[in-house]
Structure formats: structure tokens, C-alpha cells
Amino acid sequence: MKPFLPFTRPTLDEETIQGVVDVLRSGWLASGPNVTAFEAALSQYCGGRPARVFTSATEALEIALAALEIGEGDEVITPALSFAATANVIVRRGAKPVFVDVGLDSRNLDLEQVAAAIGPRTRAILPVHFAGLPVDMDRLYSLAQRHRLRVIEDAAHAIGSAWRGRPIGSFGDLVCFSFDGIKNITCGEGGAIVTGDTRVAERIRDARLLGVEKDTEKRYSGERSWEFDVRGQGWRYHMSNLMAAIGSTQLQKLPLFARHRRALAARYVEAFEGLHGLSLLPLPYDEIISHIFVVRILSGRRDALVARLRSADIESGIHYKPNHLLSLFKTDYPLPVAEQLGREVLSLPLHASLANEEQQRVIDCVKGFLSSLQ
């Protein structure tokens, strides 16, 4: 019996573990100097733009919407093909998600359909950089500027990726990253917003800690404000020292993780290129880090392949069932590409600690299944 092969697992070395031990021994578990250090490192990675970290990327998206005062009666355009969190935060703010279709090859927003969906209540565009592949940023921001719309990038898959040589997060409006256990780097859980809008960055800084004005930095240095004001809605979404200690070491190792992920993705492509019954997502490997390796399994055979992989003790994923088909967000109009992808997409194991021999098990199983159908 071969051991169970999980779809993903975090890459945690002794340096990362020691960082957590140091925090535990310090007795300072809540937000503090480790958070300040992680934010500084993330800001430096993003070209010096302010970075604010949270306990999840979902919270980052919610606070980004709140900081732009998007709420009741507003509309936010977003792709149907994404995790439920993307649409959920829009609804939580009282706004309406307006779903548009995606490209069959890119799985990213169809920007022509975005243009057609813009109406008098549209306040923002919320794209998702699917599997680490950025949306066409030039066209996206040109469209947003023409219509005076804000852009909140769901970059949960995309830390380490770049657009025309510029790292995602180093430019753009509001960029939200994820650091949960399956992402390119992890804090265990966690998220961040990076923005060049200093006014919005200040709102975000206060909103993540119950709206208490200018108290975050004092808490991080071990002080507290007992004379303070709260002028706007806030949440308890600030990151802990424990999570930040993991994140800081992970960010340092991002180039190493990137090389391994790119090599694994290239190996999958070499193995599957031209394979009957399987369609690859064309990825520019020198520009992105593949957060997930997604293929299309054609002719209605996806679920059968999932079962075959499971019988070989190999876990896979489906990214995603389209949001507009879920009960909470159901629309009265079809989005045929997203619906087709929802039936065909399959994510294969890909992470920074996946060994070549483990990947070969996946390759052999997929190729064996598809060859048996011919």
C-alpha cells in the first residue's frame, strides 16, 4: 500500500517552527512586534506600499469593501468561477455581486463582459487571479479608470506572480492576499491588503481592530490607549504574533517555493501535453507561481477520474463550482463558460513539498485512466 497523497500540505521547516517556539516562550501571543515585522517585509516585497495583515483573506476582502464604503444598493462585478468567499463578502456588506463569465483558457474575468455589466450602481470590480494567473491588468485598470471604478484584486492565489515583470501587489488599487494552509506561503491562516492609497490604508489599519483610531501601532509596541475614539465600524480581524512569525519565514522562502512549484507545473505539462481527453491551462511559468495545477477533463469523465485517483489514495480538488449556481447567489441568467468549467476542472496535487516520486504517482494514475478510455 502506498501512503495517502494529500492534495496539498504546508511546507514548514525547522526555522519556521523555531519562530513559533520563540513567540510561545516570549509570552506575547497577540498582535505585536512580529506582526509589525511581517507587515514591513510584505511592504518591502510589494515595492514599499503599505501592507496590513489580518486573520484571513476573507476578512481582508470584507475590510477592503468597507474601506471603500461599498454597501447597501451598490454592485460589485466579479467572476462566477471563484470560491464562495469572494461573493460572500460582497453580500455581507449588503451589496450585490454581479457575476460575469470567464475565459475558457484563462479562467479569469472576461473583460468584454465586465464592460457590458457596468451600470449606474456599479462601484467596483473584484477580479480573481485564478491559479496565480493575473487578469489582463492593463485592460482591467484602463476599463476601471474610464468608468471611475475601484478595483479590489482577489490575489489569494497570486503572491509571487507577476504581470509584465511587476509583482502582483506592487501596483494596482487594493490587492488582497491569502496565507492559509494551502497557499503559496502560509501563516496557518491569514490575509493581507496592500494598497497605494494612504487614506484607505489608514482606514484599514483602524478597522481591523474594532475601529479604535490610531491604536494599532501602540498595541504592537506593547502600549495601550485608554483615551481613544471610534468613528467607524470596526472588526476584530488583526493577526497574532504566532501567525506573523510563520508568515515572515515563509515570505523569505517564497523564491525557493516558487522554483519548486514552477518545476512541478512544467513536469505536469510535459507529461500531459497532447493527451487525449485532457486540456491544459496555458501558464507563463516565468511570470507566475501556480497555486493550483488545474486541468480540464473532457467528455464528462471528470468525476470518474476523481474516483480513480481516490481509489489510488490520491486526493484532488475542484476549483470551483461556480458561485452563480449556489443557492445564496443564484442568478436568473446563464454563464455558460463558467458552467462548463464547473463540470470539467480538476486540480491535481501541487505544493512546495511535493516530491517528484509523489507527482509521478499522480501522472501515472491520470494517464492510465485516460488511456483506458481509448
C-alpha positions, 0 to 999 in steps of 0.5 A: 500500500502506498501512503495517502497523497494529500492534495496539498500540505504546508511546507514548514521547516525547522526555522519556521517552527523555531519562530513559533517556539520563540513567540510561545516562550516570549509570552506575547501571543497577540498582535505585536512586534512580529506582526509589525515585522511581517507587515514591513517585509510584505511592504518591502516585497510589494515595492514599499506600499503599505501592507496590513495583515489580518486573520484571513483573506476573507476578512481582508476582502470584507475590510477592503469593501468597507474601506471603500464604503461599498454597501447597501444598493451598490454592485460589485462585478466579479467572476462566477468561477471563484470560491464562495468567499469572494461573493460572500463578502460582497453580500455581507456588506449588503451589496450585490455581486454581479457575476460575469463569465470567464475565459475558457483558457484563462479562467479569469474575468472576461473583460468584454463582459465586465464592460457590458455589466457596468451600470449606474450602481456599479462601484467596483470590480473584484477580479480573481487571479485564478491559479496565480494567473493575473487578469489582463491588468492593463485592460482591467485598470484602463476599463476601471479608470474610464468608468471611475471604478475601484478595483479590489484584486482577489490575489489569494492565489497570486503572491509571487506572480507577476504581470509584465515583470511587476509583482502582483501587489506592487501596483494596482488599487487594493490587492488582497492576499491569502496565507492559509494552509494551502497557499503559496506561503502560509501563516496557518491562516491569514490575509493581507491588503496592500494598497497605494492609497494612504487614506484607505490604508489608514482606514484599514489599519483602524478597522481591523481592530474594532475601529479604535483610531490610531491604536494599532501601532501602540498595541504592537509596541506593547502600549495601550490607549485608554483615551481613544475614539471610534468613528467607524465600524470596526472588526476584530480581524488583526493577526497574532504574533504566532501567525506573523512569525510563520508568515515572515519565514515563509515570505523569505522562502517564497523564491525557493517555493516558487522554483519548486512549484514552477518545476512541478507545473512544467513536469505536469505539462510535459507529461500531459501535453497532447493527451487525449481527453485532457486540456491544459491551462496555458501558464507563463511559468516565468511570470507566475507561481501556480497555486493550483495545477488545474486541468480540464477533463473532457467528455464528462469523465471528470468525476470518474477520474476523481474516483480513480485517483481516490481509489489510488489514495490520491486526493484532488480538488475542484476549483470551483463550482461556480458561485452563480449556481449556489443557492445564496447567489443564484442568478436568473441568467446563464454563464455558460463558460463558467458552467462548463468549467464547473463540470470539467476542472480538476486540480491535481496535487501541487505544493512546495513539498511535493516530491517528484516520486509523489507527482509521478504517482499522480501522472501515472494514475491520470494517464492510465485512466485516460488511456483506458478510455481509448 
